[in-house]
Amino acid sequence: MIWQFASRYFSAKKSTNAINIIAWVSVSAIAVGVAALIIVLSVFNGFEGLVKSLYSSFYPSVKVSPVSGKSLRLSPVQLKQIAGVKGVAYMTEVIEEKAVLRYGDGDQTIAILKGVDSNYNKVAAVNKSIARGHYDTGDELAYRAVLGLELEMALGVDVERSLVPLTVYLPRRNITNVTTPEEALGSGVLYPAGSFAIQQEFNSKYVITHIDFMRGVLGMAQDEMSALEIKAMPGVSDNDLKSRLQQLLGNGYHLETRYEQNQSLYAIMQTEKWAVYVIMSFIMVIAAFNMIGSLYMLVMEKQKDITILKAMGARSSLITKIFLAEGLIIAMIGTLIGFFISVVFCLLQQRFGLVKLEGQSFLVNSYPVSMHLTDFLLVSVTIIVIGVAASWYPARRAGRQQVALKAT
């Protein structure tokens, strides 16, 4: 009965057209606010998904590194045990170290040299992000380098044509007494093979090469590495895999999931998304003032009806609920219209890229969007709360109205 009265009051023609106009202005304001909020959250989702996909092409599901120091040792038996853990798809040994690079007679540049084995592209996907040249780390006859695209440009390397090698200087291990700075460095040469374009953080400072080159220059043993990178099987969460590996390896190793390797980045993205949600919610609160005005005018319009209902025995709580339901109807209609607008816009953006990104990008030319059901549920709850809050005082005033029957 409550919803019948409320829907009747919303759809019926009022004595003053301004009431109808204000009611639909309220619906429109909520619709625009809801559509804007869903679209903005979907854009954040799109960028978050894009960033995660970029980072997943470089960071493993789980990384095993030493608790202290720069290297760890894993015997063939331990590696076999790790490979047998449920959920492990592939694993790769890596050695990372800062190095000084020089191309020909050019200036020196500091970069991170990452030595990898033949399984690396099964764990990461750098070979799928090659921008120029090709992916090749070489062998003992000629070790090669795959550079980040921005590092390639900074060094002035032409990976597709140049035959001039890169000279690499790495710090020697276990050196205590040196008379000249050169004695503290080991050196080797790498021949440029290609360049990758993933993300600026990687493109500007990473060089991929063969792990045997790193072991040779650094003087590391065959069972020694900086980290063991592991990829999870499809359907296995990084946290579950980490727990299983932790049980096997114990506390002598430091294990990190992909999220933990980039915790600050993911935390910033979530903080930005919630900040936008709060700001947009405040905008919808302001838009709800139109609803308050509409309900006040409706209460004044329906004073006679309220009096008749109370004379027939209706309690004040029933009257209050009727006008609360009226406010919720306005809010729900606006929400549904907003959902429709946002879904249509997001689908068009996904299909045609209506809104373009300014400048040039190697990855996307338009704003990425990704609609999540949780965002729709969150916005629905938000609108219900705002609708109830905006309707409460006018509805309560209607419920407290005194019976004033007059003799005719």
Helices and strands as residue ranges (DSSP letters): H 2-11, H 17-56, E 62-66, E 72-73, H 76-83, E 88-103, E 108-116, H 120-123, G 126-129, E 130-133, E 138-139, E 142-148, H 149-155, E 166-171, G 181-184, E 185-196, H 200-203, E 206-210, H 211-218, E 224-225, E 227-232, H 238-249, G 250-252, E 253-257, H 258-261, H 263-287, H 289-301, H 303-311, H 316-352, H 373-399
